[in-house]
Amino acid sequence: MVYRKGARLELEVVRYLNAHGGAAVRVAGSRGPVDVVGYAPGLRSHVAIQCKVRRSDVLYVEAEEMERLRGFARRLRARPFVAWKPSHRRTGVTKNILLLEPECFSRTKHGNYRVGLREALEACVSLDELVTRRLLGVL
């Protein structure tokens, strides 16, 4: 069931980018460092996205998984994001998907990464921003 929810989220992100002037593909079945790779015209950059569906108000990402995402994005010269869909809440952002850069996460005492829903809502990038406008700090 969790796999299906994750795959559905991946497809939502791909379809949204493709329908709004971007380009994206799903890296299906790889269980690799990213789930979606694409081009975001709003960023004028490639993006590497790891997708997560969690019911909790806190998202945890293992340190190894975050480092693999960052490493893959660096090699591709892409911006890394974790796409989080808190399934039980309406967040007010497009398709209820929060896009978080690794810097939005704090470290746990065990070295993993975490972000709470409140912090994520303040720091997230929406799907609209990927396709409609440049973010600050992007050349």
Backbone as numpy.savetxt, mean C-alpha at the origin, in Angstrom:
# Nx Ny Nz CAx CAy CAz Cx Cy Cz
-9.80 -17.93 3.24 -10.62 -16.74 3.24 -9.76 -15.49 3.24
-8.70 -15.46 4.05 -7.83 -14.29 4.10 -7.14 -14.08 2.75
-6.74 -15.17 2.09 -6.11 -15.06 0.79 -7.05 -14.40 -0.21
-8.33 -14.81 -0.19 -9.31 -14.24 -1.12 -9.51 -12.75 -0.88
-9.57 -12.36 0.37 -9.73 -10.94 0.69 -8.52 -10.14 0.21
-7.33 -10.68 0.41 -6.12 -10.02 -0.04 -6.07 -9.92 -1.55
-6.44 -10.98 -2.24 -6.45 -10.98 -3.70 -7.46 -9.98 -4.23
-8.60 -9.89 -3.56 -9.62 -8.92 -3.96 -9.11 -7.49 -3.81
-8.39 -7.22 -2.72 -7.79 -5.90 -2.50 -6.77 -5.59 -3.59
-5.93 -6.55 -3.90 -4.93 -6.37 -4.96 -5.61 -6.00 -6.27
-6.67 -6.72 -6.62 -7.39 -6.43 -7.86 -8.07 -5.06 -7.84
-8.58 -4.66 -6.68 -9.17 -3.32 -6.56 -8.15 -2.24 -6.87
-6.95 -2.37 -6.32 -5.89 -1.39 -6.53 -5.49 -1.37 -8.01
-5.30 -2.54 -8.60 -4.92 -2.63 -10.01 -5.99 -2.00 -10.90
-7.23 -2.37 -10.69 -8.33 -1.84 -11.51 -8.44 -0.32 -11.38
-8.29 0.18 -10.15 -8.40 1.63 -9.94 -7.30 2.37 -10.69
-6.07 1.92 -10.54 -4.96 2.58 -11.24 -5.14 2.52 -12.76
-5.51 1.36 -13.27 -5.69 1.20 -14.72 -6.86 2.05 -15.25
-7.91 2.21 -14.47 -9.08 2.96 -14.90 -8.89 4.47 -14.81
-7.89 4.93 -14.07 -7.73 6.36 -13.84 -6.40 6.90 -14.36
-5.92 6.36 -15.44 -4.75 6.92 -16.09 -3.41 6.34 -15.67
-3.41 5.45 -14.72 -2.18 4.79 -14.31 -2.04 3.46 -15.03
-1.12 2.67 -14.58 -0.93 1.33 -15.13 -0.45 0.44 -13.99
-1.03 -0.74 -13.87 -0.63 -1.63 -12.78 -0.91 -3.07 -13.15
-0.14 -3.96 -12.53 -0.35 -5.40 -12.67 -0.26 -6.03 -11.29
-0.98 -7.11 -11.16 -0.94 -7.88 -9.91 0.13 -8.96 -10.06
0.94 -9.11 -9.03 1.95 -10.15 -9.00 1.33 -11.31 -8.23
0.53 -12.10 -8.93 -0.31 -13.11 -8.30 0.47 -14.35 -7.88
0.13 -14.87 -6.72 0.65 -16.14 -6.28 2.12 -16.19 -5.93
2.77 -15.06 -5.95 4.22 -15.10 -5.74 4.60 -15.17 -4.27
3.73 -14.65 -3.42 4.05 -14.53 -2.00 5.39 -13.81 -1.83
5.65 -12.92 -2.76 6.91 -12.18 -2.80 6.83 -10.86 -2.05
7.77 -9.98 -2.32 7.85 -8.72 -1.58 6.75 -7.73 -1.93
6.12 -7.86 -3.12 5.05 -6.95 -3.51 3.89 -7.71 -4.12
2.71 -7.09 -4.05 1.51 -7.67 -4.63 1.09 -6.95 -5.90
1.41 -5.64 -5.98 1.04 -4.83 -7.13 2.24 -3.97 -7.52
2.50 -3.91 -8.82 3.54 -3.04 -9.36 2.86 -2.18 -10.42
3.17 -0.88 -10.41 2.53 -0.04 -11.40 3.15 1.33 -11.51
2.47 2.16 -12.31 2.88 3.55 -12.50 1.74 4.43 -12.02
2.08 5.39 -11.14 1.09 6.31 -10.60 1.34 7.70 -11.19
0.47 8.16 -12.09 0.70 9.46 -12.72 0.67 10.62 -11.74
-0.07 10.50 -10.65 -0.10 11.56 -9.64 1.24 11.73 -8.95
1.99 10.66 -8.85 3.33 10.69 -8.25 4.41 10.88 -9.30
4.04 10.63 -10.55 5.01 10.58 -11.66 6.13 9.60 -11.30
5.71 8.47 -10.79 6.65 7.47 -10.31 6.03 6.09 -10.38
6.89 5.09 -10.39 6.44 3.72 -10.25 6.14 3.46 -8.78
5.26 2.52 -8.52 4.91 2.16 -7.15 5.01 0.66 -6.98
5.42 0.26 -5.79 5.46 -1.15 -5.40 4.59 -1.25 -4.15
3.55 -2.07 -4.21 2.54 -2.09 -3.16 2.38 -3.49 -2.58
2.44 -3.57 -1.27 2.14 -4.79 -0.51 0.76 -4.58 0.09
-0.18 -5.50 -0.13 -1.57 -5.33 0.31 -1.87 -6.14 1.56
-2.64 -5.51 2.48 -3.01 -6.16 3.74 -4.47 -5.89 4.04
-5.20 -6.93 4.43 -6.57 -6.78 4.92 -6.55 -7.27 6.36
-6.87 -6.39 7.28 -6.87 -6.75 8.70 -8.09 -6.15 9.38
-8.70 -6.89 10.28 -9.86 -6.41 11.03 -9.45 -5.48 12.17
-8.29 -5.67 12.69 -7.83 -4.93 13.86 -7.65 -3.45 13.54
-7.63 -2.62 14.59 -7.34 -1.19 14.44 -5.85 -0.92 14.42
-5.05 -1.97 14.41 -3.60 -1.84 14.34 -3.10 -2.80 13.26
-2.21 -2.30 12.41 -1.62 -3.14 11.38 -0.17 -3.41 11.75
0.19 -4.68 11.79 1.57 -5.10 12.06 2.16 -5.68 10.78
3.40 -5.32 10.50 4.13 -5.88 9.36 5.47 -6.36 9.90
5.82 -7.59 9.57 7.10 -8.14 10.03 8.26 -7.37 9.41
9.33 -7.25 10.17 10.50 -6.48 9.72 11.05 -7.02 8.41
11.14 -8.33 8.28 11.68 -8.93 7.05 10.81 -8.59 5.84
9.50 -8.62 6.02 8.59 -8.31 4.93 8.72 -6.84 4.50
8.86 -5.93 5.47 9.02 -4.52 5.15 10.35 -4.26 4.44
11.40 -4.93 4.88 12.70 -4.74 4.24 12.72 -5.29 2.82
12.00 -6.40 2.60 11.90 -6.94 1.23 11.14 -5.99 0.32
10.07 -5.37 0.84 9.32 -4.38 0.08 10.21 -3.19 -0.27
10.91 -2.67 0.72 11.80 -1.53 0.48 12.91 -1.87 -0.52
13.50 -3.04 -0.37 14.57 -3.46 -1.27 14.09 -3.61 -2.71
12.93 -4.22 -2.88 12.37 -4.39 -4.22 12.07 -3.03 -4.84
11.46 -2.14 -4.07 11.13 -0.81 -4.58 12.40 -0.03 -4.95
13.42 -0.17 -4.15 14.69 0.52 -4.44 15.28 0.03 -5.77
15.27 -1.28 -6.00 15.80 -1.83 -7.25 14.97 -1.40 -8.46
13.67 -1.25 -8.27 12.78 -0.85 -9.34 12.71 0.68 -9.48
13.32 1.38 -8.54 13.22 2.85 -8.46 11.77 3.27 -8.34
11.06 2.58 -7.45 9.64 2.82 -7.22 9.42 3.32 -5.80
8.27 3.88 -5.54 7.90 4.28 -4.19 7.19 3.10 -3.52
7.67 2.67 -2.34 7.03 1.54 -1.66 5.80 1.99 -0.86
4.76 1.19 -0.88 3.55 1.44 -0.11 3.03 0.13 0.46
2.38 0.24 1.62 1.59 -0.85 2.16 0.14 -0.39 2.04
-0.68 -1.15 1.31 -2.10 -0.84 1.17 -2.85 -1.62 2.24
-3.56 -0.89 3.10 -4.29 -1.53 4.21 -5.77 -1.25 4.04
-6.55 -2.30 4.09 -8.00 -2.16 4.06 -8.54 -2.68 5.38
-8.83 -1.76 6.32 -9.45 -2.21 7.58 -10.89 -2.59 7.27
-11.18 -3.86 7.19 -12.43 -4.37 6.61 -13.68 -3.99 7.38
-13.58 -3.66 8.65 -14.78 -3.41 9.43 -15.09 -1.93 9.63
-14.33 -1.05 9.03 -14.52 0.38 9.24 -14.65 1.11 7.91
-15.41 2.19 7.91 -15.42 3.11 6.79 -14.45 4.22 7.15
-13.46 4.44 6.32 -12.42 5.41 6.64 -12.61 6.76 5.97
-13.49 6.82 4.98 -13.71 8.08 4.29 -12.74 8.32 3.13
-11.87 7.36 2.84 -10.97 7.50 1.70 -11.47 6.57 0.59
-11.00 6.81 -0.62 -11.44 6.07 -1.79 -11.30 4.56 -1.58
-12.42 3.88 -1.79 -12.48 2.42 -1.69 -12.05 1.89 -0.32
-11.99 2.78 0.68 -11.63 2.36 2.04 -10.23 1.75 2.11
-9.33 2.24 1.25 -7.96 1.71 1.18 -6.98 2.79 1.61
-6.17 2.48 2.60 -5.15 3.40 3.10 -3.81 2.99 2.52
-3.13 3.89 1.84 -1.79 3.62 1.30 -0.77 4.27 2.22
0.10 3.46 2.79 1.06 3.95 3.78 2.48 3.72 3.31
3.29 4.76 3.41 4.71 4.61 3.13 5.37 4.00 4.37
6.48 3.31 4.21 7.13 2.67 5.37 7.43 3.63 6.52
7.66 4.90 6.21 7.98 5.88 7.25 6.80 6.15 8.17
5.59 5.77 7.78 4.39 5.98 8.60 4.32 5.00 9.77
5.10 3.94 9.70 5.07 2.89 10.71 6.08 3.20 11.81
5.77 2.75 13.02 6.75 2.82 14.10 7.24 1.39 14.37
8.36 1.29 15.07 8.94 -0.03 15.36 8.42 -0.55 16.70
8.18 -1.84 16.76 7.81 -2.47 18.03 9.09 -2.85 18.77
8.95 -3.30 19.99 10.14 -3.68 20.76 10.82 -4.91 20.17
10.09 -5.67 19.33 10.67 -6.85 18.68 11.25 -6.52 17.30
11.19 -5.24 16.91 11.77 -4.83 15.64 10.82 -4.86 14.45
9.58 -5.29 14.67 8.60 -5.28 13.58 8.00 -3.89 13.44
7.08 -3.72 12.52 6.47 -2.42 12.25 5.00 -2.44 12.62
4.50 -1.29 13.09 3.09 -1.18 13.45 2.60 0.21 13.15
1.30 0.30 12.86 0.64 1.59 12.72 -0.81 1.41 13.17
-1.29 2.36 13.93 -2.68 2.35 14.37 -3.57 3.00 13.32
-4.85 2.71 13.39 -5.80 3.25 12.41 -5.81 4.77 12.44
-5.79 5.37 13.60 -5.82 6.83 13.71 -4.59 7.45 13.04
-3.41 6.91 13.34 -2.18 7.42 12.71 -2.20 7.18 11.21
-2.72 6.03 10.81 -2.77 5.70 9.38 -3.67 6.68 8.63
-4.79 7.05 9.22 -5.69 7.99 8.56 -5.05 9.36 8.40
-4.21 9.74 9.33 -3.54 11.04 9.25 -2.40 11.03 8.22
-1.74 9.89 8.07 -0.53 9.82 7.25 -0.74 9.18 5.88
-1.91 8.63 5.64 -2.09 7.84 4.42 -2.16 8.68 3.16
-1.89 8.01 2.07 -2.07 8.55 0.73 -3.29 7.83 0.18
-4.20 8.56 -0.44 -5.38 7.90 -1.00 -5.10 7.43 -2.42
-5.94 6.55 -2.90 -5.82 6.11 -4.29 -5.98 7.30 -5.24
-6.84 8.24 -4.88 -7.02 9.44 -5.71 -5.72 10.20 -5.90
-4.93 10.30 -4.85 -3.67 11.03 -4.93 -2.66 10.34 -5.85
-2.76 9.03 -5.98 -1.86 8.32 -6.88 -2.10 8.71 -8.34
-3.33 9.06 -8.65 -3.65 9.31 -10.06 -3.98 10.76 -10.40
-4.18 11.63 -9.40 -4.67 12.96 -9.73 -3.74 14.12 -9.43
-2.81 13.97 -8.51 -1.97 15.11 -8.22 -0.64 14.64 -7.69
0.36 15.51 -7.82 1.68 15.18 -7.30 1.72 15.43 -5.81
2.37 14.55 -5.09 2.53 14.71 -3.66 3.73 15.61 -3.39
3.71 16.28 -2.26 4.84 17.11 -1.87 6.09 16.24 -1.75
7.22 16.78 -2.13 8.47 16.06 -2.00 8.82 15.19 -3.20
7.95 15.13 -4.19 8.23 14.34 -5.38 8.68 15.29 -6.47
9.79 14.99 -7.10 10.29 15.86 -8.18 9.63 15.55 -9.49
